[in-house]
Amino acid sequence: MATQTFEQLTVWQKAHQFVLSVYIVTKKYPKEGIFSLVNQMRRSASSITANIAEGYARIGSKEKLRFYNISQGSLEETRNFIILSKDLGYITSEDKNILDEQAAEVSCMLNAYCKGILNKTNITT
């Protein structure tokens, strides 16, 4: 059955849960991290779902692939901030592991979506 909205995409749902987790974890950051790292981390995380939603609305396969790929880039940017947060002592190993697991799941799903588009349309990259 075809989806009617981006919210029905499993990858968007998993990414949305990841974004919510990022927001919850970053609420605990010290004040000195709020205006720089927290802002960057939340923006990159929310960009993941925003680009999935925008890609969903695109008609052409190349455009869909472009936005899903941007989403992958935002996910990797967020992963970088997770590592930095752990190294700075802003998050625990447990928080990092949870975020890493969620990020890995979203990454696998995004890769599968992109491969599906490439295989379906024979787009060369």
C-alpha positions in Angstrom: 0.0 0.0 0.0 1.4 3.4 -1.0 1.9 6.1 1.6 -0.3 9.2 1.7 2.0 11.4 3.7 5.6 11.5 4.7 4.6 10.8 8.3 3.7 7.2 7.2 7.3 6.6 6.1 9.0 4.3 8.6 12.3 6.1 8.0 10.6 9.4 8.9 9.1 7.9 12.0 12.4 6.5 13.2 14.2 9.7 12.4 11.5 11.7 14.3 12.1 9.6 17.4 15.8 10.2 17.0 15.2 14.0 16.8 13.1 13.8 19.9 15.9 11.9 21.7 18.4 14.6 20.7 16.1 17.3 22.1 15.6 15.4 25.4 19.4 14.7 25.8 20.4 18.3 25.0 18.1 19.7 27.7 20.7 18.5 30.2 23.6 20.4 28.7 25.4 23.0 30.8 24.6 26.6 30.0 27.9 27.2 28.2 26.9 24.6 25.6 23.4 25.8 25.0 23.9 28.6 22.5 26.5 26.8 20.3 26.5 23.1 20.5 22.9 22.5 21.5 21.6 24.8 18.7 23.8 23.2 16.1 22.9 19.7 17.2 19.2 20.3 17.3 19.3 22.0 13.9 21.2 19.2 12.2 18.9 16.6 13.8 15.7 18.4 12.8 17.1 18.8 9.3 17.1 15.0 8.9 13.3 14.7 9.1 12.7 18.0 7.2 14.7 16.7 4.2 12.9 13.3 4.3 9.6 15.2 4.2 10.7 17.4 1.4 12.1 14.5 -0.6 8.9 12.6 -0.1 7.0 15.5 -1.8 9.3 15.6 -4.8 8.1 13.9 -8.0 11.3 13.1 -9.7 13.6 10.3 -8.5 16.7 12.5 -8.8 15.1 15.1 -6.6 13.9 12.5 -4.0 17.4 11.1 -3.9 19.0 14.5 -3.5 16.9 15.3 -0.4 17.4 11.9 1.1 21.1 12.3 0.6 21.0 15.7 2.3 19.2 14.0 5.2 22.0 11.5 5.4 24.5 14.3 5.6 22.5 16.0 8.4 22.5 12.6 10.2 26.3 12.4 10.0 26.6 16.0 11.2 24.5 15.1 14.2 26.6 12.0 14.9 29.6 14.3 15.0 28.0 16.5 17.6 27.1 13.4 19.6 30.8 12.4 19.7 31.8 15.9 20.6 29.1 16.0 23.4 30.4 12.8 24.9 34.1 14.0 24.7 33.1 17.2 26.4 31.3 15.3 29.2 27.9 16.7 28.3 26.3 13.3 27.8 26.9 9.9 29.4 28.1 6.8 27.6 24.6 5.4 27.9 23.0 8.4 26.2 25.6 8.2 23.5 24.9 4.5 22.9 21.2 5.1 22.7 21.6 8.0 20.2 24.2 5.9 18.2 21.8 3.0 18.0 19.0 5.2 16.8 21.3 7.0 14.3 22.5 3.7 12.9 19.0 2.5 12.3 18.0 5.7 10.5 21.2 5.6 8.5 20.5 2.0 7.3 17.0 2.9 6.4 18.0 6.0 4.5 20.6 4.0 2.6 18.0 1.4 1.7 15.6 4.1 0.5 18.4 5.6 -1.7 19.4 2.3 -3.1 15.8 1.5 -3.8 15.5 4.7 -5.8 18.7 4.1 -7.7 17.8 0.5 -8.5 14.3 1.4 -9.6 15.3 4.2 -11.9 18.9 3.3 -12.9 20.2 6.7 -11.9 23.9 6.9 -12.1 25.8 8.8 -9.4 
